[in-house]
Amino acid sequence: MITVNLYYTGVGGAARAFAEEMTRTGLADAIRAEDGNLRYEYFFPMDDAETVLLIDQWRDQAAIDAHHASPMMAQLAALREKYDLHMRAERFLSDDAGLPEKDLRFIKK
């Protein structure tokens, strides 16, 4: 599994307006429905009103490549330009091992 954290930053509430338009137009749902997408979820940092965090998870690199080659990417790019957003990305690969037992003691279920 590959997780990509994308931080969208703008001014005057642009990042939040972008995420709201992605949701309202159904583009976020269309991405969620793509083969290999495991998670596509927006979050709003409490200490930065001008940034939106997208947690984007995929089964593998092939699924990401197919997503990047899809017609949706043009719509997504147009919305990023519309809101003049800047981006920062972090990429994580799952080791499929889960949390070690010693760390699980800190997790309340």
Secondary structure per residue as TSV (DSSP state, phi and psi in degrees):
chain	resnum	aa	ss	phi	psi
A	1	M	-	360.0	141.8
A	2	I	E	-119.9	128.6
A	3	T	E	-113.8	130.0
A	4	V	E	-119.8	121.7
A	5	N	E	-95.8	118.7
A	6	L	E	-110.9	125.7
A	7	Y	E	-104.2	114.3
A	8	Y	E	-98.0	126.5
A	9	T	E	-128.1	136.2
A	10	G	-	-144.8	-159.8
A	11	V	S	-130.1	154.8
A	12	G	T	62.8	30.9
A	13	G	T	82.4	12.4
A	14	A	H	-62.2	-39.8
A	15	A	H	-64.7	-42.5
A	16	R	H	-67.8	-40.0
A	17	A	H	-62.5	-37.7
A	18	F	H	-59.7	-50.6
A	19	A	H	-62.4	-39.1
A	20	E	H	-65.5	-39.6
A	21	E	H	-69.7	-37.6
A	22	M	H	-57.9	-39.8
A	23	T	H	-75.1	-49.0
A	24	R	H	-61.2	-38.5
A	25	T	T	-82.1	-9.1
A	26	G	T	86.7	0.5
A	27	L	H	-64.7	-39.6
A	28	A	H	-62.6	-42.5
A	29	D	H	-64.6	-37.2
A	30	A	H	-64.2	-38.4
A	31	I	H	-67.5	-42.3
A	32	R	H	-59.4	-30.2
A	33	A	T	-82.5	-8.1
A	34	E	S	-66.4	146.0
A	35	D	T	-60.0	126.6
A	36	G	T	95.0	-9.7
A	37	N	E	-80.2	129.2
A	38	L	E	-107.2	-25.6
A	39	R	E	-162.8	138.6
A	40	Y	E	-149.2	95.4
A	41	E	E	-139.6	134.3
A	42	Y	E	-95.4	143.8
A	43	F	E	-135.6	154.1
A	44	F	-	-119.3	111.3
A	45	P	-	-60.3	136.0
A	46	M	T	-67.2	-28.0
A	47	D	T	-102.5	10.6
A	48	D	-	-149.9	93.2
A	49	A	T	-68.5	-12.9
A	50	E	T	-100.3	7.2
A	51	T	E	-124.4	143.1
A	52	V	E	-122.8	135.2
A	53	L	E	-101.3	127.3
A	54	L	E	-107.9	123.7
A	55	I	E	-99.3	116.3
A	56	D	E	-122.4	110.6
A	57	Q	E	-115.1	139.4
A	58	W	E	-132.6	153.0
A	59	R	S	-61.2	-42.9
A	60	D	S	-164.0	178.7
A	61	Q	H	-65.5	-34.3
A	62	A	H	-60.4	-38.5
A	63	A	H	-66.7	-39.1
A	64	I	H	-65.2	-44.3
A	65	D	H	-60.2	-42.0
A	66	A	H	-64.1	-40.6
A	67	H	H	-61.2	-46.2
A	68	H	H	-65.3	-25.8
A	69	A	H	-88.9	-5.0
A	70	S	S	-77.0	156.0
A	71	P	T	-61.3	-21.8
A	72	M	H	-60.8	-28.9
A	73	M	H	-62.5	-32.9
A	74	A	H	-66.0	-41.0
A	75	Q	H	-63.7	-44.3
A	76	L	H	-62.2	-44.9
A	77	A	H	-63.2	-39.0
A	78	A	H	-63.8	-40.5
A	79	L	H	-67.2	-39.0
A	80	R	H	-59.9	-42.4
A	81	E	H	-67.6	-43.3
A	82	K	H	-52.9	-41.3
A	83	Y	T	-96.9	4.6
A	84	D	T	49.8	53.8
A	85	L	-	-90.7	145.5
A	86	H	E	-108.4	151.4
A	87	M	E	-130.6	151.0
A	88	R	E	-134.5	140.5
A	89	A	E	-128.1	146.3
A	90	E	E	-128.6	140.5
A	91	R	E	-124.9	134.9
A	92	F	E	-131.3	138.6
A	93	L	E	-107.3	134.2
A	94	S	-	-77.4	139.3
A	95	D	-	-95.1	1.4
A	96	D	S	60.7	7.2
A	97	A	-	-87.3	-19.9
A	98	G	-	75.0	-174.7
A	99	L	S	-73.7	139.7
A	100	P	-	-64.9	150.7
A	101	E	H	-51.6	-41.2
A	102	K	H	-63.8	-26.0
A	103	D	H	-86.0	-26.1
A	104	L	H	-62.8	-23.3
A	105	R	T	-65.2	-16.8
A	106	F	T	-92.8	-1.1
A	107	I	-	-104.4	117.4
A	108	K	-	-89.2	124.7
A	109	K	-	-104.3	360.0
